[in-house]
Amino acid sequence: MSKNLQVTIDKDSGFCFGVVYAIDMAEEILEEEGYLYCLGDIVHNDEEVARLKAKGLRIINHEALPDLQNEKVLIRAHGEAPETYRIALENNITLIDASCPVVLKLQNRIKTSYDDSEKILIFGKHGHAEVIGLQGQTNNEALVFQDIDELDNIELPSSFTLYSQTTKSVDKFYEIKKELIDRGYEVKANDTICRQVSNRYEDLGDFAKQYDRVVFVSGKKSSNGKVLYDVCKAANPNSYFISEVEELDLELFNDGEAIGICGATSTPMWLMKEIKAALENL
C-alpha cells in the first residue's frame, strides 16, 4: 500500500545559536588545517559528531588534555571550568573558545557569588559538561541537584543563592524556588535559563498538537532532548523518539497522515531532512 504522508519539519527545531557558533568555528579551522582537537563531544548528537570526525575533528577527554602540547583545542558551547584554561596555559595550548555567551554570563555570575562568599545551589544534571564548568567556578563547592528530593536529607544553609543550568525548564526552576522558600530558606534566585531553549517548550507543544504523529529526533545524551520529547509526548501521545533514520518504525504510519518532525537544540537540520525524505519515500 502506498503511504502518502504530509511531512513537516518544525522551523524552530535544530541547533541553538551556541551550537551553530561552535560548529561554524570548528568547520572553519578543519577546512584550513585538516584537523582540530575538541574537548568532549562538540554537540550531544552522535550523527553530527560522526560527520565532523570525518572532516578531521578529534574528540579528546579532560584526562588527555595535559598530554597535548602546542595544539589548538576547541571548547564547545557548554563552557569549561577554570582548571582547563590553566592546563592550556601551561602546555601552550591555543583554546578556540566557543563557549555559549549565555553560559559564560552564568559562569560569571556564579563566580561573583562565590567570591562574595554566598552559598550556592545549582539546579542541573549531575556530570553534565555545562554543570561541571559551573561548579568549577566555585572550586567545586556548589551543591548540584537535579531533583528537589535530593535535598531532603541534606543540611542546607539558612540562606543561599539558587542558579540553574541554562537548558532547564523555567517553570521547574521557579517551582523549586517556591518550594525552598516554603521550607523556610532564604533564597536568592538567579534565573539565567536560555530563553531560546525555554521558548521551545511552549512552541513545541503547540507544534505537536497539529499532527497525527510526531517524530522527535535527538541524541540520547542530550538533556534538553529528553525534556523536549516529554513536552511533545504530553501534547501528542503519538510521539516517537529516534536518534537516526534506521530507528524509524515505518509500520507506525498510515496513508494520508500528517506527520510533524522536530528535535532538540543539538539536533542537526540535515538529520531531520533525512528523516523527512525517508517518510516521504514510503
C-alpha positions in Angstrom: 0.0 0.0 0.0 1.4 3.4 -0.8 1.5 5.8 2.1 1.1 9.5 1.1 2.3 11.3 4.2 2.2 15.0 4.7 5.6 15.6 6.4 6.5 19.0 8.0 9.7 19.9 9.9 9.3 22.3 12.8 11.1 25.5 11.7 12.2 26.4 15.2 13.8 23.0 15.9 17.5 22.3 15.3 20.7 23.9 16.6 20.6 26.8 19.0 22.9 29.7 18.3 25.5 28.5 20.7 25.9 25.2 18.9 25.8 26.9 15.4 28.7 29.1 16.6 30.8 26.2 17.9 30.3 24.1 14.7 31.0 27.0 12.4 34.2 27.7 14.2 35.3 24.1 14.1 34.5 23.7 10.4 36.5 26.9 9.5 39.6 25.5 11.2 39.1 22.0 9.8 39.0 23.5 6.3 42.2 25.4 6.9 44.2 22.9 8.9 42.7 19.5 8.3 42.3 18.6 12.0 41.2 20.1 15.3 41.0 18.7 18.9 37.7 19.2 20.7 37.3 18.8 24.4 34.3 16.4 24.8 31.6 15.9 22.2 31.1 19.2 20.3 27.3 18.5 20.5 25.2 15.8 22.1 24.4 14.2 18.8 26.3 11.2 17.6 25.3 11.7 13.9 26.7 15.3 13.9 29.8 14.2 15.8 30.5 11.5 13.2 30.1 14.0 10.4 32.7 16.3 11.9 35.0 13.5 12.8 35.1 12.5 9.2 36.3 16.1 8.5 39.2 15.7 11.0 37.7 16.6 14.4 39.4 14.7 17.1 37.4 14.4 20.3 39.5 14.1 23.5 38.5 13.9 27.2 39.9 16.0 30.0 42.4 13.3 31.1 44.1 13.6 27.7 44.4 17.4 27.7 47.6 17.6 29.8 49.3 15.3 27.3 48.9 17.8 24.4 51.5 20.5 23.7 51.4 23.4 21.2 48.0 22.4 19.7 44.6 24.1 19.1 41.7 22.8 21.2 38.1 23.8 20.8 36.0 24.5 23.9 32.4 23.7 23.0 29.2 25.7 23.8 28.9 24.1 27.3 31.8 26.1 28.6 34.7 24.9 30.8 36.0 25.2 34.4 39.0 27.5 35.2 41.2 24.4 35.5 41.0 23.8 31.7 42.3 27.3 31.0 45.2 26.8 33.5 46.3 23.5 31.8 46.1 25.1 28.4 48.4 28.0 29.5 51.0 25.6 31.0 51.0 23.5 27.8 51.0 26.3 25.3 47.6 25.1 24.0 45.6 27.6 22.0 42.0 27.4 23.1 39.4 28.1 20.5 36.7 29.2 22.9 33.2 28.6 21.5 31.5 28.8 25.0 28.0 30.0 24.6 27.5 33.6 25.7 24.6 32.6 27.9 26.7 30.0 29.7 29.6 32.5 30.1 27.3 35.0 31.6 26.1 32.4 34.1 29.6 31.3 34.9 30.5 34.9 35.6 27.5 35.4 37.9 28.3 32.2 39.9 32.0 33.2 40.2 30.9 36.6 41.6 28.5 34.9 44.1 31.3 32.6 45.1 33.8 35.5 45.6 31.1 37.2 47.7 31.1 34.0 49.9 27.5 33.2 49.1 26.3 29.6 49.5 25.4 28.3 46.0 22.9 25.7 44.8 22.8 24.7 41.2 19.7 23.0 39.7 21.3 20.9 36.9 22.1 17.4 35.7 24.9 15.6 37.6 28.0 15.1 35.4 26.7 17.3 32.6 29.5 19.3 30.8 27.9 22.7 31.5 27.3 21.8 35.1 31.0 20.7 35.6 32.1 24.1 34.2 29.7 25.9 36.6 30.8 24.0 39.6 34.4 24.8 38.7 33.7 28.5 39.2 33.1 27.6 42.9 36.1 25.4 43.5 33.6 22.6 43.2 31.9 23.7 46.5 28.5 24.5 45.0 25.8 21.9 45.7 24.3 20.4 42.5 21.0 18.7 42.5 18.8 17.5 39.6 15.7 16.9 41.7 14.4 18.6 44.8 14.0 15.3 46.6 17.8 15.1 46.7 17.8 18.0 49.1 15.5 16.2 51.7 18.3 14.7 53.8 20.9 17.4 53.3 21.5 20.1 55.9 21.3 23.3 53.8 22.5 26.8 55.0 19.6 29.1 56.1 20.2 31.4 53.1 21.7 30.7 49.7 21.7 31.7 46.0 20.0 29.4 43.5 21.2 29.0 40.0 20.2 26.7 37.1 21.8 25.0 34.2 20.9 27.1 31.1 18.8 24.4 29.4 16.5 23.6 32.4 12.7 24.3 32.4 11.9 27.8 33.6 8.7 26.5 35.3 10.6 23.8 37.2 13.2 26.4 38.3 10.5 28.6 39.9 8.7 25.7 41.4 11.9 24.7 43.1 12.5 28.3 44.3 9.0 28.4 45.8 9.3 25.0 47.4 12.6 26.0 49.1 11.1 29.3 50.3 8.1 27.3 51.7 10.6 25.1 53.5 11.8 28.2 55.3 15.0 29.0 53.5 16.0 32.5 52.4 16.5 32.0 48.6 18.1 34.5 46.2 17.2 33.1 42.8 19.2 33.9 39.7 17.3 32.9 36.6 19.9 32.5 33.8 17.9 30.0 31.7 18.4 30.4 28.0 15.2 31.7 26.5 16.0 30.3 23.1 15.6 26.9 24.7 12.8 27.6 27.1 10.6 29.3 24.5 10.7 26.0 22.6 8.9 24.2 25.4 5.8 26.3 24.7 6.1 26.4 20.9 6.8 22.6 20.7 3.7 21.6 22.5 1.7 23.8 20.0 3.6 22.2 17.1 3.0 18.6 18.3 -0.8 19.1 18.6 -1.2 19.9 14.9 -0.2 16.4 13.6 -1.4 12.8 13.7 2.0 11.7 14.7 5.3 13.4 15.7 8.8 12.1 15.2 11.1 13.7 17.7 14.8 13.5 16.7 17.6 13.8 19.3 20.8 12.3 20.5 20.3 10.0 23.5 22.9 12.1 25.5 21.0 15.4 25.1 19.4 16.6 28.3 17.2 19.1 26.6 16.2 16.4 24.1 14.7 14.3 26.9 12.8 17.3 28.3 11.6 18.5 24.9 10.5 15.0 24.0 8.4 14.8 27.1 6.7 18.1 26.1 5.9 16.5 22.7 4.6 13.3 24.3 2.3 15.2 26.7 0.9 17.3 23.8 0.6 14.4 21.4 0.7 10.8 22.7 1.6 9.6 19.2 5.1 11.0 19.5 8.2 8.8 18.9 11.8 9.4 20.0 14.5 8.4 17.4 18.2 9.3 17.0 18.7 8.2 13.4 16.8 7.2 10.3 17.3 3.5 10.9 15.2 3.7 14.1 12.1 4.8 12.2 9.4 2.1 12.6 7.7 2.6 9.2 4.8 0.3 10.3 3.5 3.0 12.6 2.5 5.4 9.8 -0.8 5.2 7.9 -1.8 6.5 4.5 -2.7 10.2 4.4 -1.5 11.1 7.9 0.1 14.4 8.7 3.5 13.9 10.4 5.5 16.5 12.3 9.3 16.3 12.7 11.0 18.2 15.5 14.2 18.0 17.6 16.4 19.2 20.4 18.8 22.2 20.3 21.5 19.7 19.5 19.7 18.1 16.5 21.1 19.0 13.1 18.7 20.1 10.4 20.3 17.8 7.8 19.3 14.8 10.0 15.6 16.0 10.3 15.6 16.4 6.5 16.9 12.9 6.0 14.1 11.5 8.2 11.5 13.6 6.3 12.8 12.2 3.0 12.6 8.6 4.4 9.0 9.2 5.4 8.0 10.8 2.1 9.6 7.8 0.2 7.3 5.4 2.0 
